[in-house]
């Protein structure tokens, strides 16, 4: 019989105690992972992960990124994508090689476009062959094509007759 986290008594349903819920919340909230992700993620890059035959296709929307600002690494079945969204004023400076002297200061009233660094770790169901991976970047869309590792593809094993079964 499986052991439950919250024991039942006399046929009563198992309800977590307020103290148990608070303890779970505080354990998650105070973990280093929570603060690391909350403080460093900053921005969010939406992603689609698809399986096509013997490969995975990952598409990530990276508006305001330049290809040289994106770093992709693969380790076993985890794809890590890091990058930096540039704000529109940073993009103008890189395009113009400096601000124009007569340009007025701009004050944003609403700022929803992503800016700053981002990082996404995507765990795939199987390992991939990183040496044969392809990446393209067009119109703010990063597309990765990652062939599955040979061990993950599998192959059919023919079942033969046991030795001596055909002779009688």
C-alpha positions in Angstrom: 0.0 0.0 0.0 1.3 3.4 -0.9 2.1 5.7 1.9 0.3 9.1 1.8 1.8 12.4 2.8 -1.1 13.2 5.1 -2.4 10.2 7.1 -6.0 9.5 7.4 -7.8 8.5 10.6 -10.9 6.4 11.0 -11.9 6.5 7.3 -11.9 10.3 7.2 -10.5 11.8 4.0 -6.9 13.0 4.0 -6.8 16.8 4.2 -3.5 18.7 4.6 -3.1 20.7 7.7 -2.7 24.5 7.5 0.8 24.0 9.1 1.7 21.4 6.4 0.7 23.7 3.6 2.5 26.6 5.1 5.7 24.5 5.5 5.5 23.4 1.9 5.0 27.0 0.7 7.9 28.3 2.8 10.2 25.4 1.7 9.6 26.3 -2.0 9.7 30.1 -1.4 13.0 30.0 0.5 14.7 27.6 -1.9 17.7 29.1 -3.8 16.2 27.9 -7.1 13.1 30.2 -6.5 15.2 33.3 -6.0 17.7 32.4 -8.8 15.0 32.0 -11.4 13.0 35.0 -10.2 15.9 37.4 -10.1 17.8 36.3 -13.2 15.0 35.4 -15.6 13.6 38.9 -15.8 12.1 38.3 -19.2 10.2 35.5 -20.9 10.7 34.1 -24.4 7.8 32.0 -25.6 8.8 28.7 -27.2 7.2 25.9 -29.3 8.7 22.4 -29.1 7.6 19.9 -31.8 8.6 16.4 -32.8 8.9 15.7 -36.5 10.0 12.2 -37.5 13.5 11.6 -36.0 14.1 15.2 -34.9 12.8 17.9 -32.6 12.0 21.4 -33.8 12.2 24.2 -31.3 11.0 27.7 -32.2 11.5 30.6 -29.9 10.2 34.2 -30.4 13.1 36.5 -29.8 11.9 40.0 -30.9 14.6 42.6 -30.4 17.5 40.1 -30.3 20.4 39.8 -32.6 21.8 36.4 -33.6 25.1 37.2 -32.0 23.3 37.8 -28.7 21.8 34.3 -28.5 23.7 31.3 -27.2 22.4 27.7 -27.6 24.0 24.7 -25.8 22.9 21.1 -25.8 23.8 18.5 -23.1 22.2 15.1 -23.4 18.5 15.9 -23.5 18.6 19.5 -22.2 18.7 22.4 -24.6 19.7 25.7 -22.9 19.0 29.0 -24.8 20.4 32.2 -23.4 20.1 35.6 -24.9 19.5 39.3 -24.5 16.6 41.4 -25.6 17.7 44.9 -26.6 15.4 47.8 -25.8 14.4 49.9 -28.8 16.8 52.8 -27.7 19.7 50.3 -27.5 18.8 49.0 -31.0 18.8 52.6 -32.3 22.2 53.3 -30.7 23.8 50.2 -32.3 22.3 51.0 -35.7 23.4 54.7 -35.6 26.7 54.1 -33.6 25.7 56.6 -31.0 22.8 58.9 -30.2 22.0 61.9 -32.3 22.7 65.2 -30.5 19.4 66.8 -31.3 17.2 63.9 -30.3 14.8 64.6 -27.5 14.6 62.5 -24.4 11.8 59.9 -24.6 9.8 58.9 -21.6 7.8 55.6 -21.9 4.4 55.6 -20.3 3.9 51.9 -20.8 6.8 49.5 -21.2 5.8 45.9 -22.1 8.3 44.9 -24.8 10.9 42.5 -23.3 14.3 43.8 -22.5 17.2 42.2 -20.6 18.7 38.8 -20.4 16.7 35.5 -20.7 17.4 31.9 -20.2 15.3 28.8 -21.1 16.1 25.2 -20.3 14.1 22.8 -22.4 14.2 19.1 -21.4 13.4 16.8 -24.4 12.0 13.3 -24.0 15.2 11.8 -25.5 18.8 12.8 -26.2 19.8 14.6 -29.4 22.8 14.6 -31.7 24.2 18.1 -31.1 26.8 17.8 -33.9 24.1 17.6 -36.6 21.9 20.3 -35.1 20.9 23.3 -37.3 19.8 26.8 -36.2 18.3 29.7 -38.2 17.3 33.1 -37.1 14.8 35.0 -39.3 12.5 37.9 -38.5 13.0 37.5 -34.7 12.2 33.7 -34.7 14.9 31.3 -33.7 14.5 27.8 -35.1 16.5 24.8 -33.9 16.3 21.5 -35.6 17.8 18.8 -33.4 18.1 15.2 -34.7 17.4 12.5 -32.2 20.4 10.5 -30.9 20.8 7.1 -32.6 20.1 5.3 -29.3 16.8 7.2 -29.0 15.6 6.3 -32.5 15.6 2.6 -32.0 15.4 -0.2 -34.5 13.3 -3.3 -35.0 14.8 -6.6 -33.8 13.8 -9.6 -35.8 12.7 -12.5 -33.7 14.1 -15.8 -34.9 13.4 -19.4 -34.1 15.4 -21.0 -31.3 18.3 -23.2 -32.4 17.2 -26.6 -33.5 13.5 -25.7 -33.7 13.3 -26.2 -37.4 14.7 -29.8 -37.5 12.7 -32.8 -36.4 
